[in-house]
Amino acid sequence: MNSDDPAEGGHQEIDPALQTRLAQLDNATEAMAAAPDFSKSTKLRRVIDSLQRVLMQRGGCAAVRERAAALEDAGLFLGSDWAHPDILVPSFVGTSLHSGNVDTVVLEATSELRMLAIIAGEYEHPSLSAEDARRFLSQVLAMNLEVLFSPPSEAERVRLGRVAHLVRDLFGYIAEEIGYDSVLDELGEEIWRVLRQRPIQVDHVKAIVTRIAVYRGDPNVDLGASGQGLDRLISALFGPTEACREDPGVEVYQSRLDVMDAEDLEFEARGFARAMHDTGLVSPYHATLARFLIDNNPYLLGEALGVSETGRTCLQRYPELVHALVTAAVHPEAAQCLYGIALLLDRGILHQPPIVPSLWRQMQLKLDPGVRQRLIDLFGPTPQPEARLLGGLISMLGQPLGVGQGDNPTCQSARALSMWSYNDPDYLLQMVVWAARDDEIVMHFEGQPISSKDSASGVATASPIDLDPVSQLLVPHLDRIYAEMGRRCADRPGDPHRWVNPEFHGWWSARGFHINVDVATGNLIDLDDFIRQFHSSYHPAYNGGQPLIHPQPAGIAVTDSAARYIGWHAITILRVAPDPDGIMRVFFFNPNNDSGQDWGDGVVVGTAGNGEKAGEGSLPFEQFASRLYIFHTDPLENGEPEKVPTAAVDSVIGYIERSWGAGRLPDGTAQTSN
């Protein structure tokens, strides 16, 4: 058989070079299998090197797949997350495969081929079904489509060398085995799940949808008839209405608008509004129409925005402002803020006296030269940085629960921005002015000023990435100020959040403070009292039926899908209410860009179907309480903690002990808190 022929199938002749490599791999695997657990690590190097050589050969993927069970049984994944395939996260696979660490790439690739063996029924795994393995691989491929259809970039070739082709061979092999249909269907479901949370930052979603649209138009790429859910997303961006169905380009579409009568324009406006509110995505053609209507038929702007009665009233009351916002901020290159304008109007916040003059001020604001250049460096010169910042501000005011922290350890700052937009929008507007005009923010801590210019570095060790324009502007300032507030509490006993949170977030952050972790040791303390106080402060059955008036900062212990402790995280408690099934739930804001997470032990955060509003996460009350470690209350409103049933308290304690509380009991070995 010619060595250039494919040898991926298990029934084809194996190329002699591969046969030699396989013999070496089998010997190394047998040696590892025979070694006791404590010395398996000494055999690992030889197995990984052999695996790499096999995977670099044509037919290597199929050969490793055939040996997946033997490799795992020998201890290849011992002591790593790969040893627990049921808790692996699809979104982490791409990072591992592009890490530049060849060992990581080899182990990740072997793990994916193990999944393929499970799907094919060649390996009956004790902790993962074939259906779950298929879903996992479909999500992995869906999140890494560029690897399937694009050659390695220069950066990849430099960083990974020949291993870059190994990754592409792996993905191509998996895609051929499980089919592109499931990949695109899974991708569509994942995008819709994220979009239902209505994030501000949707550039990554638009990039994926754009790539799919390009692949579908490429005669060399056969995607079949799969991914029907993606069709709506593609049309929402590139052809929401009849006049732009074939994606003719903005200039051609503009010429078509010039000859439309009022009836045709109304039809266009309503079509765009439906697509925007259905998906949360805005087409460049929609921005073109909105700008056209301002000059030619402003009465149809409300139709194009798809606003509610509240929004229509705001538009009728402040037409000059809204028209000016559209003209200044909405451009085909930055169309997404049009959705922010619609939601801003629907919130009715223009009726708050400071908002209208603040927005007029923003449109006339002269940016600090350094700020201006940073915005150009981050977002490009078109539209102008003033317009880009205004559009980002509009989006944040319209979507306060769509704020995300990006790939940055700045959950505190992202939470503050969301809270101000949600609860105190004129304060957010003032913050933007200070940062944009002066390149400085001054806040006060217990009466003493703190300047972002004079403060040392904060939590973030590098410039923030993957943020909306307002976050990009404000987070570096807020991060430094928050850290400085913490430093000023460093010599006080207990957790500094007790004093920092109310000073940083606003007067509505309650001064009463509860924590169930001893800061010095990391041990759990006062669990019974902590749980009862949380119930009596937030649960309607024990707080006199009092709904939450202002959003409250809180801290949670985040766990993975195996209920293992990951770290502390800042969230906002928004409300407590029964879901459609009558189960009392806590609805909260999570700044980590995607509230839907599996925290292990059956604690799975909901984002839809339980009465959640866009951007909210939710959990049943006791499950939420089991991940809580800090909360604030009004010290003069105590509720009725004694009426909380012991069974409810015990249930919460059980969840804690089975997850992040393991090893933190006073008589156990305390873990070190981060």
N, C-alpha and C positions, 0 to 999 in steps of 0.2 A: 504494500500500500504506500502511495506517495505521502511523504511527511507533511505536504502542504494541505492534504485533505482534512476536513473536519473530523475530529475524533471525539465529539462530545457525547455521542450515544454510548450506552453501556455495552452494546452488542457489536461495536466496531473494533477492528484490529487496533491495538495500542502501538503508537510510535515507539521505536526502540529507546529513544532518549527519555521519553516519559516513563517507559518500563523500568529503566535504571533508577530514575528518581523515585518511583513508587516503591521499589524494593528498599531503598534507603529510608523512606518514610515509614514503611511497615516495620522495619527493624527498630527504628527509633520509637515508634508507638508501642511495640511489644516491650521494649526496655522500660518505658515509663509505666506501663501497666503492671509490670512485675515489681516495681519499686514501691516501698511503703509510702504512705501519704507524706510523712515528714521529709522525705528525700526526693519526692517527685519533681520539685523545682529544679533539682540538679540535672534532670533529664529534659527539661522544657526547651532549653536552647537548641538542642539537636532536632527536636520535633518541629519547632517553628521554622528553623532554617530549611528543613526538608519540605515542609508545607509550602514555603515561599517558592522553592525551586519547582515543585509540582504545579502550583498555580500559574507559574509563568509559562508553562508548556501548553500547547494546544491539546485539549482534552483533559486538562488538569481539573477543571471545575467538576466535571462528571465523576472523576476519580476520587476527589475529596468528598464529594457527596456520598459516594458508596461507602466511604470509611467514616462517616460522621459519627455513627454510634460507637465504633471502636475508639475513636479519638476522644470522645467525651468520657467513655467508660475508663479510659486510661488515665484521665485526670487533666486533660488539656486546659479546661476552664476552671479548674479547682481554685477557690479563693477569689474569684472575680465575679462581676455581675453576669457575665456570660454563662455562669453555672446555673443561673435562674432565668431561663428564657421567658418565663411567664411575666417577668417584671421589666423586661427590656423595653425601651422607648424608641419608636421608629425615628423620631426627629433627631436622635443622637447618632444614628448610624452614619449619616453623611459627614458629620464632624469627625467621627473616628476614621472613616475611609480617606479623609483629606487632611489628616492630622500631621502628615509628614513622618510619623513614627511607623516604620515598616512592620514592626512586631504587632502594633495595634491593628494595622491594615490586614495583616494575615489572620489574626484571631477573629476580627470582625467578619472577614470574608468566609472563614470556616464556619462561623456561627450562622451566617445567612444560608450557606449550603446545607447545614444541619436542618434548618427550617424547611428547605426544599425536600429533603429526605422525609421529614415528618409529613409534609403535604402529600407526597407520593405513596405514603403507607409503608415506606422502607424502614422506618424507625418509629416505633411506638414510644413516645416520650412520656414519662410519668407526670409531668407538670404542664404539658402543652398539647392541645388538640390540633388536628390537621386544619380545622377551620380557623382557629386562632393564629396558627402559623401562616396560613394564606393571607389573612387580613393584615398581619404584620408585614409580610413581604410586599404586599400591594401598596401599603402606606409608604414603605421605604422607597420603592421605585417611584411612586407618585411624587414624593418630595425631592427626588433627585433626577428629574426627567432630563436635565441638561446633560447628565452623564450618559444617558441612553442615546441621545441624538446629536451630541456635539463632540468633536475631538478634544483632547486635553489642551488647556490653555498653556501659554508659555510659562506662567507662574506655576501651574501644576507640574509641567515637565521638569522645571528646575527643582521644585520641592520634592517631587516623588520619583523622578526618573522613570525607569521602565515600569515601576509599580502603578503609575497612572494608567497604563494600558491594562494592567491586571484588573483594576477597578472596573474599567469599561467592559472587559471581557466577562467579568462576574455579573454585572448588571444585565448585559445582553443575554447571557445564558439564562438567568433567572426569568427575565421577561419572556423569552421564548418558551420556557417551561410552564409558566403560570398564565401566560397570555396577556396581551395589552388591555383587553376589555376590563379585567378586574382592576388593573392599575388605574385607568382613567376613571372608572366608577368610584373607586376609593378616593381618588384625588378630588373628584367633584363633591363627594360627601364631606370631606375634610374642609374644603374651602367654604362650603355653605355653613358648616358648623362654626367656623371662625367668623364669617361675615354676619351671622345672626347676632353676634355679640357687639357688632357695630364699632369696630376699632377705628380710631382716627387714621392710623398708619395702615394703608392698604397697598402700598407700593409693591410689596412682595407678592401679594395676591394678583395685582394687575400684571406683574412680570410673568407669573406662571400662566395666567390666562392668555397673555400675548404669545408666549411660546407655544402653547397648545394650538392657538389659531394659526401660527406659522407652520407648525408640523402638519396640521390638517391640510394646508395648502401645498405641501411638498409632495410631489408624486412619488418620491423615493421612500416616503415614510407611510406605512400602512397601519393606521390606527383602528381600522374596522369601523363598526357603527357604535362603538362604546362611548361612554361619557356623556350621556344625554343631558345630565345636570349641568355640564360645562357649556352646553349650547346657549343656555340662558345667560350665562356670564359673558360669553364671547359676544353675543348680540347686544348685551347691555353696554359693553364698551365700544364696540365697533359698528353696530348697526341697530340701534334701538327702534328706529322708525323707518317707514317706507322710503323717505327721502334720502336716507343714508344707509340703506340696507346692505349695499354692496361695498361699503367702506370707501367712498370715492375720494376722501381727503377733505380737509377743512375748507380749502379755497373753493372747490367745486360745490360743497354743501352751502357755503355762503352765497354763491351765485344762484342756487336754487331757492334760497330764502327770499332773495330779492324779487322773485316773480310770483311768490305765493300770495293768495288772498287771505283774508282774515280767517275763513273757515279752515283752510289748509294749515295755517299757523296754529290754530287752536288744536287741531288734530296732532300736530307735531308736539306741541307743549304737553299735552296729556300723555302721549306715548313716552316721552322722556321722563315725566314725573313717575309713571308706573314703573319703568325700569329702574330708576334711582331708588325708589322706596322699596322695591322688591329685593334688590341686591345690596344696597348700600354703596354702590359704585356709580361714579359719574363719568359719562363719556365726554371726550373733547368736543363732540358735536353738540352736546347739551350746553356746554359753556358758550359755544358759538351762537346758539339760539338765544340764550339768556341775554347776551350782549346786544344781539340784534333787536330783541324786544324792547329793551330800554329806549332805543332811539326810534323805533317804528310802531310798536304796539304795546306800551307798558301795561295796559290793562290785562294782558295775558300772562304777566309775570307770575301771578299767583297760581295759574294753571301749570306753568312750567315748573314751579317749585313744589306743587302738590301739597300745599299747606292746609292745615286744619282751620276750623273757624277762628280759633285763637290767633293763628298765624296770619290769617287773612285780615283780621282786625288790626294787628300790628302793622301789616303792610299798608293798609289804608290810612292809618294814623301817621306813619312815618315814611311816606313813599320816597321823599328826596334822599333820606339816609340809606334806605335799602338799595335804591338805584345807584347811589354813589359807591356803596360797598361792592355791588356786582361789577360796576365799571372798573373799580380800582383793584379788586382781588381776583375776580373770576376770569381766567384765561384758558385757552385750550391746553396749554402746558401745565396748568395748575387748576384743573376743573373740579377737583374733589371738594373744595371748600363750598361749592354750591349746595351740597347736601348739608353742610354746617349752617348755611344761611337759612335753609328751610326749617331745620330743627331749632335754631336760635329763635326764629319767629314763633314756632309752635310752643316754645317754653314761655313766651310772653314776657321775657325779661326786659324788653324795651320799655315796658311800663314802669320799671324801677327808675326813679329820677336820675341817678348818676350815669346810667348806661348810655343813653343817646349822646350826651355831650362827650363822654369818654371815647366813644367810637369816632365821633367827628375829630377829636383831638388826635386819635391814632392815625387817621388818614393824612393828617398834616405834620406828623412827627418827623423830625430830622434825625436820622440814625447816626450814632457815633461811628466815625470812620472804621475803627477796628471791628465793631459789630457788623457793619455793612459788608466788610470784606469776608468775615467768617461765614456769613450767610451765603455769599456768592460762592465761596469755596465748597460749602456743603451742598447747596441746592442748585448751583449754576446761575448764570446771569439773566436767564429768561424764565419767568418774568422778573422784574426788578426786585431786589431783596425787600424793599418796603411792601410790595404787593405780596410776596411770599409770606412775610411775617403776618401781615393783615389776614391773609387767607388761613394761616395756621391758627390765629387767634379766634377767628370766626368758627372754625371747626371745633376748637376746644370749648367755646361758649355754647355751641350747639350740642356737643357730645361730651359732657363732663365725665361720663363713665367709659369713654373710649380712649382715655389717656393711657399710655403704656410706658414702661421704664426701658424698653428695648433690651439690648444685651449689656446691661449696666447694673451695678449693685446699688442703685439709687431709688429703691422703692419708697423711702421716706419722702423724697422730693416729688416723685410722681404722684404719690398719694395726696400731698399738699396741693399740687396743681389741680387735681381732680376735685378735691374738697372745696377749694376756693371757687372754681368754676361752677360747681354744684350749688354752693351755699352762699357765696360772697363774690359774685362776678365782678363788681366794681373794684374790689381789692386786687383781683387778678389783673384787671386792666391797668391799675396803677403800677403793679409790679413790672408789667411789660414795659411801661414808659420808663421807669427807672433804669431797667437793665438795657433797653435799646438806646435811650438817649444818653445816659451817663456811664454805661458799662459798669454799673455798681448798684447794689441793693443794700440798704441799711435797715435792719430789723432791731428790735429791742428784746433784751432778756432781763426780766426783773428790773426794768427801768434803765438799763445800761445799753447804749447803742452797740451794734455789731455790724461792721462793714464787710461786705464780701471781698473787697479789695485787700483789706488788712488781715483777713482770716487765713490761717494755714490751710493746707489741703484737707479735703473731706474723705468720704468713703471711696469715691472713685479715684483710681490711680492714673487714669488716662482720660482723654476727651471723650464725652459720650458719643455713642453711635446709634443709628437706627431710631432716631427720635423725630417727632413732628417739630416744625420751626419754633414754636413757643417753648417747648421742652428743651430744645437745643440751645435756646437763648438763656433760659432761666435756671436749668438744673445745675450748671457749674456754680452759680452764685448761691443757690439754695443749699447745695451739698456742703459747701464750705461753712455757711452760717450754721447749719444744723450740727456739723461736727464741732464748731466752736462752742455752741450751747452745751454740747455734751462735755467738752473739756472744762467748762466752768462749773460743772457738777461733779467732776471727777473725784473730789475729796469727800463727797457726801455719801452716807451709807445707802445701800439699796440701788435700785435701777434708776439711771438718769432720766428715763422716759417720763417718770413721775412729774418732773419739772419742765422738761423740754417740750413735750407734746402740746400742752396748752399754750405755751409761749410762742411756739412755732406755727401751729395750725390756726389758732384763733380763740377768742374768748369763749366760744360755745363748746370747746373741748373741756369736758367736766374735770374738776380738780380732784375728785375722789379717784383713788388709784388702787388697783388690785393686781397682784402678781403671785404666781404659784411656784416660782423658782427662786431658790436662794442664789443670789448673784455670785457670792464668793465660792460656793461649792458646786453649783449646778444641780443640787438636789431639789426634789419636789418638797414643797412646804404647804401646810394649811389647805390641803386639797378640798376637804369637806366644806370649809368656810368659803373658799374661793368659788366653788361650784354653786353653792347656795346664794352667794351674793350676786353672781352673774344671773341666775334665774330671777332673783327678786328685783334686779335692776332692769332686765330686758324682756322677760317672759310676761306676756299680758296676764297670765293666770296668777302671777305672784307680785306684780308691781301695780296693782290696782287698775289694770286695763289701760295703762298710759302708753300710747304709741311713742316711738322715738321721734323727737322733734328735730334735732340737729344730728348730722352724721358724726360718728365718734371714731377716733383712731383706736386701733387695737393691734395686738401682736399675736401671731400664731407660730406654732412650731410646725414647720412644713415637713411632711414625710413623703417617701416615695411609695410606689404601688405595693411594696413589700412591708409598708408601715415602718420603715426605718427612718430615723431622724436625719434631716438634711440641713436645716438651719432655721434661724429666726426670720420672720418676714412681716412687713408692715401692710395692714389692710385697713379698710374702713367699714364699720358696721353701718348699714344704711337703714334697715328696717327689720322688724320681726312680725311675721304674719302667717296665717295658715295657708297651705297650698290648696289646689283644687280638691285634693283628697282629705282635707281637714288636718293634715300634719303640720304642726307648728315648725316653721323654718326661719333661719337667719339668712337674710339677703345682704350680701356684702360686695364691696368693690375690691378687686385684686389687681394691682398695677402691673402684673407680670405678663400682660399682653394676651393671655388666654386663661380664662377662669376655669375652664373644664379640665379637671385633673383627678387622677385616682390617687388618693392618699393612703391606700391600703386598709386592710381589715374591714372592707365593705364601705369605707368612707369615700364616696365618689361625688365630687362637686358637680352640681347641675347648672346649666346655663340656659336651658329652655325646657318647657313642658311642666314646670312646677310653679308657674306664676311669675317667673323672672322677667324683669324689664331688660331691654337691650343693655348689655354691659354688666349686668349683675351675675354673681355666682350665688349659689344657695346650698344649704345643707339642713337636714333636720336639726332641731335645736340641740339635742344632746350630742350629736356627732360634731357639730361645730364647737360646742363647749369643750369637747375632748382634744381639740387642737389649739385651743386658746391658752395663752399664758400671761397676757396683759390686757386689761380693759380699764376704761374710765367710767366713773359714775358721779352723779351729784351726791355729795356726802350728806345732804340734808333730806334725800329721798331714799329711804332704806328698803321700802317694800316689805315683803313678808317672807324672809328667808326660812323661818321655822316651818312654813307650810310646804316647802319643797319636799316631795316624797323621798324617802331614803332609797327607794328603788331607782329613782332617776339619778340620784347622786352616785350610787353604786355602778349604774350603767356607764356614766361618764368616766368614772375611775377605771373601769374595766377597759374601755377604749384607750385610755392614757397608758395603762400598764402594758397593754399589748402593742404599743407603738413607741412614741418618742420618750415615754416615761420609763421604759425598760432600763434598769441600771441606775435610775435616778432616785430611787427610794432611799431614805436616810440610812437604812441598814444595809444598803447594797453598795455597789461600786458606782459612784457618780460619774457621769460623762462630763467632759468639759464643754461648757456652753460657748458658742461662737459669738 
